[in-house]
Amino acid sequence: MARRVSPERPGEEGQASPWLIAVRAAEAKKAHAVRVLDLREITSFTDYFVVCTATNLRQGQAISDEIAQQLKRQGELPLSVEGYENGEWILADYGDYVIHIFSEKARAYYDLERLWRQARTVTIPE
């Protein structure tokens, strides 16, 4: 299982937090509307959601691939990945954090930010 990391502190040995590595990988592939939700105080199944939007299937898969590649370099492997072939909603579960890559239509429909509105939005460092 992925290690627990505070957003205020780097990971072990000065490394960036895994969710921040995922954010940077998504940004590198031009993901839109990237947000991180802190769920630690409202649920026990995960600590963070990383949510972003892709403009098409191929971009969504490229974002997913880049995130997986960057996290693998840090020794982070997903417990499961769902929706990769369809691309409307790619979900990668890393235990302590879950990556959601949506099409624009699916993100508007599922509206995780509204569903999890009690979650604190994490400020993504520059």
C-alpha positions in Angstrom: 0.0 0.0 0.0 1.2 3.5 -0.7 2.7 5.4 2.2 0.8 8.2 3.9 2.2 11.7 3.1 1.1 15.1 4.4 0.6 17.7 1.7 2.5 20.2 3.8 5.7 18.0 3.9 7.7 16.3 1.2 7.7 12.5 1.1 10.5 10.3 2.5 14.1 11.4 1.8 13.0 14.9 0.5 10.9 13.4 -2.4 7.7 15.1 -3.4 4.5 13.6 -2.2 3.2 10.9 -4.5 -0.1 12.9 -5.2 2.0 15.9 -6.2 4.1 13.7 -8.6 0.8 12.6 -10.1 -0.4 16.3 -10.4 2.9 17.3 -12.2 2.6 14.3 -14.6 -1.0 15.2 -15.4 0.1 18.8 -16.0 2.9 17.7 -18.3 0.3 16.0 -20.5 -1.9 19.2 -20.5 -4.6 17.9 -18.2 -7.2 20.6 -17.5 -8.7 21.7 -14.2 -6.4 19.7 -12.0 -7.6 19.6 -8.4 -6.6 17.7 -5.2 -9.2 16.9 -2.6 -8.1 16.1 1.0 -10.4 13.4 2.2 -8.6 12.4 5.4 -11.1 13.9 7.8 -14.2 12.6 6.0 -13.5 9.0 4.8 -11.3 6.1 5.7 -10.8 4.5 2.3 -8.3 7.0 0.9 -6.6 10.2 1.8 -6.6 12.2 -1.4 -8.4 12.4 -4.8 -6.5 13.9 -7.7 -9.1 14.9 -10.3 -8.4 16.2 -13.8 -10.0 16.5 -17.2 -8.7 15.3 -20.6 -10.1 16.6 -23.9 -10.2 13.2 -25.6 -9.6 9.5 -25.2 -6.0 9.5 -26.3 -5.1 12.4 -24.0 -6.7 10.7 -21.1 -4.7 7.6 -21.7 -1.5 9.6 -22.1 -2.2 11.4 -18.8 -2.8 8.0 -17.2 0.4 6.5 -18.7 2.5 9.5 -17.6 1.2 9.4 -14.1 1.8 5.6 -13.9 5.4 6.0 -15.3 6.3 8.9 -12.9 4.9 7.1 -9.8 6.5 3.8 -10.8 9.9 5.6 -10.7 9.1 6.4 -7.0 8.2 2.8 -6.3 4.4 3.5 -6.4 2.3 1.0 -8.1 -1.5 1.1 -8.4 -3.7 -1.4 -6.6 -6.1 -1.2 -9.6 -6.8 0.8 -12.8 -10.2 0.9 -14.3 -11.7 2.6 -17.4 -8.5 2.9 -19.4 -9.9 1.4 -22.6 -13.1 3.5 -22.6 -11.4 6.7 -21.4 -14.5 8.5 -20.1 -13.3 8.0 -16.5 -9.9 6.5 -15.8 -9.5 5.6 -12.1 -6.2 4.6 -10.7 -6.3 3.5 -7.1 -3.0 3.8 -5.2 -4.5 3.2 -1.8 -3.8 6.5 0.0 -4.7 8.5 -3.1 -6.9 7.9 -6.0 -6.4 9.4 -9.5 -9.5 10.4 -11.5 -9.0 11.3 -15.2 -12.3 12.4 -16.7 -13.6 13.4 -20.1 -15.3 16.8 -19.9 -18.7 15.2 -20.2 -18.1 12.6 -17.5 -16.5 15.1 -15.1 -19.6 17.3 -15.4 -21.9 14.3 -14.9 -20.2 12.8 -11.9 -19.2 16.1 -10.4 -16.9 14.6 -7.7 -16.1 18.1 -6.3 -19.8 18.5 -5.5 -20.2 15.0 -4.2 -17.2 15.4 -1.9 -17.8 19.1 -1.1 -16.9 18.5 2.5 -13.3 17.7 1.4 -10.7 20.4 1.7 -9.2 21.5 -1.6 -5.4 21.3 -1.4 -3.5 24.2 -2.8 -1.1 22.8 -5.4 2.4 24.3 -4.9 3.9 26.2 -7.8 
